[in-house]
Amino acid sequence: QVQLVESGGGLVQPGGSLRLSCAASGSIYSIRMGWYRQAPGMELGLVATITSGGSTTYSDSVQGRFTISRDNAKNTVDLQMNSLKPEDSAVYYCNTGSPLLPRYSWGQGTQVTVSS
């Protein structure tokens, strides 16, 4: 079973940037991967996905501000977040990015707080 470890979160001012990283313990080469987020009292939501070939999708709320990328050799998936807004505050998780794929066990996530 692949284990996922997210990192890179923190406190940032509105308009700032953060880069999140997800490290997988095994090969995710052929797997469409995604970043999710969950704010307090809210449901888990899919933010961005990336296929093994690098095709990406984004939710409307982050389109143009976030960029998902991956390194298949290192089994990592990153999320570059720019122009951050307070409503981006949440715990961010990575996992498989298609409803057709089973989920790996969820990692601990990484907290992102956007506040002045």
Steps between C-alpha positions, in 0.01 A plus 500: 500500500639837399534750782473873438672779691404862438716795595555867430204662666515800728372847575511749215353843438234555235664527160790282607621165371566153632623180341361173631664166441367145519742211527379149424671195649453300181461548130215722387626519145183392324259651751300817451571694820319787661514759772200540727415743777267514795414810696338477846137401469531444127515188286818379342537654156717419200727789409716372215597180322785387278540193283822307457549684174457840658146594399342714769160608625410765755196602695352833397600654832874447442527511122773743399650520850606142579725271298527126556810313387662163554835327486440140401858402577471628857135401553409851606212731417526872570249781518624854440250744647520868407279798574368326806170610652359448850248256353790276395563425868455127556679175563638378168536133409618309199357171376391332181317745280231303322168365631585181310806440714501374858643740752821434683491543876482871571810673631504750781458792263665838522334809643483815290386818671461821304460794732632848560 
